[in-house]
Amino acid sequence: MSLDEVVRAHGLAAGGRAVARLADGRTVFLNRAFPGDLVRLRRGRVHRTFVEVDELELLEAGPPRQRPPCPDEERCGGCDWMGLSLADQRAHKAAILRQSLERVGGIAPERLPAELPVVAGAGLAYRRRVRLQLVGRRLGFFAGDSRTLVDVQHCHVCAPELWAAVVELRAVLADEQQVPAELLRGIVGVELRVLEGAARPALRLVLAKGVPVPRQLLRRLSSFAFVDDDPALAERFELCPGVYVLLPPGGFVQVNPEVNRHLLAEVLERARACGAKTALDVYSGIGNFALPLASMGIETLGLELSRQAVTYAERAAGQQALSATFRAGPADSLLAALAQRGERFDLVVLDPPRAGAKGLAPLLAQVCQRLLLMISCDPVTLARDARQLEEAGFCLERTTVFDMFPQTHHIESLTTFRRKAAD
């Protein structure tokens, strides 16, 4: 719908959009705007109580706005907050998390510090894993809210060796003799990963629905990257001194290893402080938290939906003689089985997907005896889960922002909940 009104943005909301008010009092959410910006609304979607604006004209830049280091920032849909300084980005992330906990989670303002702590690392060149879209033979990123491919010449948030791998892969895909066009049918994207010390990148093809794995193409690419999906093969990735996980080409690992190490250190410190002897890691993946916890002598059980991830986690635990075991299946059914058997754990680590852990609070209350640590990548679902956890018998003690994704609106956090003493 076409719009024509001038507004000034006054804040940022969860999801990364700027917030302003229309003349009639309705809230308007603005893509690609920052606090202080004066903009003319051009096109958007009108709802009964609010308006979403996708197309706008910047009339006057607000004081926080800065010139982004990437010349493709306006076209690329990736780094939507690169127009803010790192200090402003982190302050807004802390404020958004705090507001979400208050407004959605029902946490009283006095229970939270005025400014939540933020743990951060490098602001650029931090990514060691990236997913790119493939259109024809072209690799790039989609522009914001579109299917238009942007041929980024240099991604400033990718580690130099990761972007060097992208450049090399582009050259490989452009060679029609090496990669005939028929081998690319049904491939919609590519995921690349580089690990410190690795001789070559790891590569995973992203396929359209129903497209079989193109073995011939994988063989062609094997001289460039680690592509074999044989479960006997994996890369080692050190999480913390002396502890590693095993990663297949498409295995999930945090894009920001520096901040992940800070996050792990905080989880291990809280486990140590509460004197945990047993731990449960829900949504354990390949063992990002379970294996380091087990390295402290804590008997750890990991629950994970992916059977492949469980296979690699079990293998890594066995190779390192760690007291960690893993079970594959849905979190709710596995937790229900533990609760029914009366199994209890001093510490529970919860690292759910973006959708959160809706409905798990009563089960978590049955299996957790002391401390629950929740890692979240969405402040709104975290706040919803926090409300449910408090209703189930937990008390939120503190929360910290971990700036895992600088230059973007994405917010990673670690929140500590203590089990309330029985009456």
Sequence and secondary structure as in RCSB ss.txt:
>XXXX:A:sequence
MSLDEVVRAHGLAAGGRAVARLADGRTVFLNRAFPGDLVRLRRGRVHRTFVEVDELELLEAGPPRQRPPCPDEER
CGGCDWMGLSLADQRAHKAAILRQSLERVGGIAPERLPAELPVVAGAGLAYRRRVRLQLVGRRLGFFAGDSRTLV
DVQHCHVCAPELWAAVVELRAVLADEQQVPAELLRGIVGVELRVLEGAARPALRLVLAKGVPVPRQLLRRLSSFA
FVDDDPALAERFELCPGVYVLLPPGGFVQVNPEVNRHLLAEVLERARACGAKTALDVYSGIGNFALPLASMGIET
LGLELSRQAVTYAERAAGQQALSATFRAGPADSLLAALAQRGERFDLVVLDPPRAGAKGLAPLLAQVCQRLLLMI
SCDPVTLARDARQLEEAGFCLERTTVFDMFPQTHHIESLTTFRRKAAD
>XXXX:A:secstr
 B   EEE  EE TTS EEEE TTS EEEETT  TT EEEEEEEEE SSEEEEEEEEEEE  TTB   S TTTTT
 SS TTTTB HHHHHHHHHHHHHHHHHHTT   GGGS SS  EE   SSS BSEEEEEEETTEEEEE TTS  EE
  S  TTB HHHHHHHHHHHHHHH TTTS GGGGTTEEEEEEE  TT SS EEEEEE TT    HHHHHHHTTTS
B    TT  EEEEEETTEEEEE TT    S HHHHHHHHHHHHHHHHHTT SEEEEET TTTTTHHHHHHTT EE
EEEES HHHHHHHHHHHHHTT SEEEEES HHHHHHHHHHTT  EEEEEE   TT  TT HHHHHHHEEEEEEEE
ES HHHHHHHHHHHHHTTEEEEEEEEE  STTSS  EEEEEEEE    
